[in-house]
């Protein structure tokens, strides 16, 4: 009798010890996938190090059709994707931006994008233009656009090196405006910058003007912690009052 009961008891123990992945609640599955797929570098761009940073993780998409479906939702929703590449190796005229390389069903689940301004400030890279190839209209879940300014060439320290005082300011403002116009559900534009960029300089004022004209909410990133001063809080209050008047 004991020899018959032994295997039965061990199988019960195994059932209690192991749970199939898809028997877990969706929230727990998402947390597990997030720990496996989301990298420390949450902004994804065309970069030579992508092979080491992300390629191995993306092999999880191949486990099964159902597993891959849940995995790509977690990966693409859990990272910020840069609209235009900034690495020097990928600035050639024939190099397509990362968004243009993604299938539309991947763009459908993105939740945040980044527009980084600064590289090539005297001669913007050839791939830096907004067109249908980016598929911004497919980004139906993107509610946050992060704008990071590396430099402001309108500053006096750039005198003698720039084409003219407002070239990059005009270019950046136009680029931001075109991106905003193509994102169907965009709600917030978050601004941040390196320490050399003046919050009240020509570049930032132009970018804020474009955002407010489009009636998008302004937020501030963690690098500079703008928005904490009394002047910024008063400015934010004036912006909200103006938006209420337009409604």
Secondary structure, 3 states (H helix, E strand, C coil): CHHHHHHHHHHHHHHHHCCCHHHCCHHHHHHHHHHHHCCCCCEECCCCCHHHHHHHHHHHHHCCHHHHHHHHHHHHHCCEEECCCCCHHHCCCCCCCHHHHCCHHHHCCCCEEEEEECCCCCCCCCCCCCCHHHCHHHCCCCCEEEEEECCCCCCHHHCCCCCCCCHHHHHHHHHHHHHHHHCCCCCEEEEEECCCCCCCCHHHHHHHHHHHHCCCEEEECCCCCCCCCHHHHHHHHHHHHHHHHHC
